[in-house]
Amino acid sequence: MKTIYHKPVMLEEAIQGLKINPDGVYVDVTFGGGGHSRAILQKLSERGRLLAFDQDEAAQQNTISDDRFQLIGGNFSHLKRHLKFCGITTVNGILADFGVSSHQFDSGSRGFSTRLEGPLDMRMNTHGELSAYEVVNQYSVEELQQIFKNYGELRIARKLADHIVKGRVINPIATTQALVDLLTPILPKHVFNKIIAQVFQAIRIEVNAELDVIKSFLEQSIELLHKGGRLVCISYHSLEDRLVKIFIREGKFEGKAESDLYGNRNLPLKKVGNLQTPSNEEIKDNSRARSGKLRVAERI
């Protein structure tokens, strides 16, 4: 049974960014509902090939029946290994649409939503060992503070951590609503929704090691792309977008790119165009697109 997903974000911009060679090999590392993948397949000839990744079993139900297509049920942090197993060592283009899918947000049982009652889970891979329950109920005050500070960019990280640790002594915090209810008394009403969203984001990033996964993916992408191959990344918050921006500019996440004796910078990628954001029309039609940021790079 297929799972219903919302429209893919910045579809036309992503396809244009890939600059698709009809006979090429492409990778969609965040398959989801398959919207981007189906658009890529429409541009491919009979000789073209598309491989897609998704660790979520719900997304895997949306697989496409096409001889040119293969869906890999795994995390894209292991991109090179999975592709090598499929006989692929180089590709013409890679697309990544980071973050949580609309389906995951809209399924209360997954624990991603701040609006819907559900267990404190937040695992993108439902077989993962660490869930939001362990983070909220077992992490120390200092660990929670660092998560809220680094992944939620919250100035009141210590206050939140202290309140959670004190609250869980009385009763374990087992559901999304229980966490929201616990934090409600200490949050100003005018920024309540924003802060709760940042709290959930921080916990989710920790559970799924999202930033480490993105770093690993970006490093592997430059090893896989042909010269002239395109990398297209869609991010939804500043932490994701910052990693993509810095990596495209410097080829690394810290420091500057190395230079040769003549001062020429040794860069694996070059920026293509400027940062793109959704149109007002797309945002009106698909609210999830609101915070989307798309960047394109080409392998040098």
C-alpha positions in Angstrom: 0.0 0.0 0.0 1.5 3.3 -1.1 1.9 6.1 1.4 0.6 9.6 0.4 3.2 12.3 0.4 2.9 16.0 -0.4 4.3 17.7 -3.5 8.1 17.8 -3.9 9.7 21.1 -3.0 11.2 23.3 -5.8 10.8 20.5 -8.3 11.5 22.4 -11.5 14.4 24.2 -10.0 15.9 20.9 -8.8 15.6 19.3 -12.2 17.0 22.3 -14.0 19.9 22.3 -11.5 20.8 18.7 -12.3 21.2 19.6 -16.0 20.3 16.0 -16.9 22.1 14.0 -19.5 19.4 11.6 -20.8 21.9 8.7 -20.9 23.4 9.5 -17.5 23.3 7.9 -14.1 21.6 9.9 -11.3 21.0 9.5 -7.6 18.1 10.8 -5.5 19.3 10.2 -1.9 16.0 11.3 -0.3 13.3 9.4 -2.2 10.3 10.1 0.1 7.1 10.1 -2.1 9.2 9.8 -5.2 8.2 13.1 -6.8 11.7 14.2 -7.6 12.6 10.7 -8.8 9.7 10.5 -11.2 10.6 13.9 -12.7 14.2 12.7 -13.2 13.0 9.5 -14.9 11.0 11.6 -17.4 14.2 13.2 -18.6 16.2 9.9 -19.0 16.5 7.8 -22.1 16.2 4.0 -22.1 20.0 4.0 -21.4 19.7 6.3 -18.4 19.6 5.0 -14.8 18.3 6.4 -11.5 19.1 5.0 -8.0 17.2 6.3 -5.0 17.7 6.0 -1.2 15.3 6.0 1.7 15.7 4.3 5.1 12.0 4.9 5.9 9.9 1.8 5.3 6.8 3.9 4.6 8.7 5.6 1.7 9.9 2.3 0.4 6.2 1.4 -0.3 6.2 4.1 -3.0 8.8 2.4 -5.2 8.6 3.0 -8.9 8.1 0.1 -11.4 10.7 1.0 -14.1 13.6 -1.0 -15.4 15.8 2.1 -15.2 15.0 2.6 -11.5 16.3 1.0 -8.3 15.3 2.0 -4.7 17.9 1.2 -2.0 16.5 0.9 1.6 19.4 2.5 3.4 20.8 5.7 4.8 22.6 7.9 2.3 25.5 8.3 4.7 26.6 5.0 3.2 26.2 6.3 -0.4 29.4 5.0 -1.9 29.1 1.6 -0.4 25.5 1.0 -1.6 26.3 2.3 -5.1 29.4 0.2 -5.4 27.3 -2.9 -4.5 25.0 -1.9 -7.4 28.0 -1.6 -9.7 28.1 2.2 -9.7 31.3 4.1 -9.0 30.6 7.4 -10.8 27.4 9.4 -11.5 26.2 12.4 -13.5 24.2 14.0 -10.8 23.0 13.7 -7.2 19.9 15.3 -5.6 19.3 15.6 -1.8 16.1 17.0 -0.2 17.1 17.1 3.4 14.9 17.2 6.5 11.7 15.4 7.5 9.0 14.5 4.9 5.5 15.9 5.1 4.3 12.4 5.7 6.5 11.9 8.7 5.4 15.2 10.2 1.7 14.4 9.5 2.0 10.9 11.2 1.5 11.4 14.9 2.7 7.9 15.6 6.2 8.9 14.4 6.7 11.5 17.0 7.9 14.3 14.8 4.9 16.6 15.1 4.5 19.3 17.7 0.7 19.3 16.9 -0.2 15.6 16.9 -0.2 13.3 19.9 2.3 10.4 19.6 5.1 8.5 21.3 8.4 10.4 21.7 10.2 8.6 18.8 11.5 10.8 15.9 13.5 7.9 14.3 13.6 8.3 10.5 14.7 4.6 10.5 12.2 2.9 12.7 14.8 0.2 13.5 17.3 2.7 14.9 18.4 2.2 18.5 18.2 5.8 19.8 14.8 7.4 20.0 13.6 10.8 21.3 12.4 9.0 24.5 16.0 8.1 25.5 17.3 11.6 24.7 14.6 13.3 26.7 14.5 10.9 29.6 18.1 9.7 29.9 20.4 12.5 28.7 22.0 14.7 31.4 21.3 18.4 31.9 24.6 19.2 30.2 23.9 17.0 27.2 20.4 18.4 26.7 21.7 21.9 27.0 24.3 21.3 24.3 21.6 19.7 22.0 19.3 22.7 22.4 22.1 25.2 22.0 23.8 23.6 19.0 20.9 22.0 17.1 18.0 24.2 18.1 20.0 27.4 18.3 18.1 28.3 21.5 19.3 30.9 23.9 17.4 29.4 26.8 18.9 26.0 26.3 19.9 25.6 30.0 16.5 26.6 31.2 14.8 24.1 28.9 17.2 21.3 30.0 16.8 22.0 33.7 13.0 22.0 33.4 12.9 18.7 31.5 15.3 17.0 33.9 13.2 18.1 36.9 9.9 17.2 35.2 11.0 13.6 34.3 11.8 12.8 37.9 8.0 12.9 38.6 7.0 11.0 35.5 8.8 9.8 32.4 8.1 12.0 29.4 6.6 9.5 27.0 4.7 11.4 24.4 5.0 14.5 22.2 2.1 16.1 24.0 3.7 15.4 27.4 6.8 17.2 26.4 4.8 20.2 25.0 2.7 20.4 28.2 5.8 20.3 30.4 7.4 23.2 28.6 4.3 25.3 28.1 4.5 27.1 31.5 8.0 28.4 31.0 7.6 29.7 27.4 6.3 33.1 26.4 3.1 32.8 24.4 4.2 35.0 21.5 7.2 32.8 20.7 5.8 29.5 22.0 5.3 27.7 18.6 8.7 28.8 17.4 10.6 27.6 20.5 8.7 24.2 20.6 9.6 23.7 16.9 13.2 24.4 17.7 13.2 22.0 20.6 11.7 19.2 18.5 14.2 20.0 15.7 17.2 19.7 18.1 16.0 16.4 19.5 15.3 15.0 16.0 18.8 16.0 14.8 20.4 14.2 17.7 18.3 11.1 17.3 19.1 10.8 13.6 22.6 12.3 13.6 21.4 14.4 10.8 24.3 16.8 10.5 26.9 14.1 10.6 24.9 12.2 7.9 24.9 15.4 5.7 28.7 15.9 6.2 29.4 12.3 5.2 27.1 12.5 2.2 28.7 15.7 0.9 32.2 14.3 1.2 31.2 11.1 -0.7 29.4 13.1 -3.4 32.6 14.7 -4.7 34.2 11.2 -5.0 31.2 10.0 -7.0 30.5 12.8 -9.4 31.9 12.9 -12.9 33.7 16.1 -14.0 30.8 18.4 -14.8 28.4 16.4 -12.7 25.9 18.3 -10.7 25.0 18.3 -7.0 21.6 19.8 -6.0 20.8 20.2 -2.3 17.5 21.5 -0.7 17.8 22.5 3.0 15.2 23.6 5.5 17.1 25.2 8.3 20.2 27.2 8.7 22.3 24.3 10.1 21.8 22.2 7.0 22.2 25.1 4.6 25.4 26.3 6.3 27.0 23.0 5.8 26.1 22.9 2.1 27.2 26.5 1.5 30.6 26.1 3.2 31.3 22.8 1.5 30.6 24.1 -1.9 32.7 27.2 -1.3 35.7 25.5 0.5 35.4 21.7 -0.2 35.6 21.2 3.6 33.6 22.1 6.7 36.3 23.9 8.7 39.0 26.3 7.5 39.8 27.5 4.0 40.5 25.4 0.9 44.2 24.6 0.4 46.1 26.5 -2.4 49.0 25.5 -4.6 52.3 27.5 -4.9 50.7 29.9 -7.2 47.7 30.7 -4.9 45.2 28.6 -6.9 42.6 27.2 -4.6 42.2 23.4 -4.8 38.4 23.1 -5.0 36.3 20.0 -5.9 33.2 22.0 -6.7 32.1 25.3 -8.2 28.9 27.1 -7.3 26.2 27.2 -10.1 23.9 30.2 -9.9 22.7 31.8 -6.6 20.7 30.5 -3.7 17.2 29.7 -4.8 14.0 29.9 -2.6 10.4 28.9 -3.4 8.1 31.3 -5.1 5.2 32.8 -3.3 2.9 30.7 -5.4 4.6 27.5 -4.4 4.6 28.4 -0.7 0.8 29.1 -1.0 0.3 25.7 -2.6 2.7 23.8 -0.4 3.5 25.3 3.1 6.3 22.8 3.6 8.3 24.7 0.9 8.3 27.9 3.0 11.8 27.4 4.5 13.4 25.6 1.5 16.8 26.7 0.2 18.3 25.2 -2.9 21.9 25.3 -3.9 23.6 23.8 -7.0 27.3 22.9 -7.5 29.2 21.3 -10.3 32.2 18.9 -10.0 35.4 20.6 -11.3 
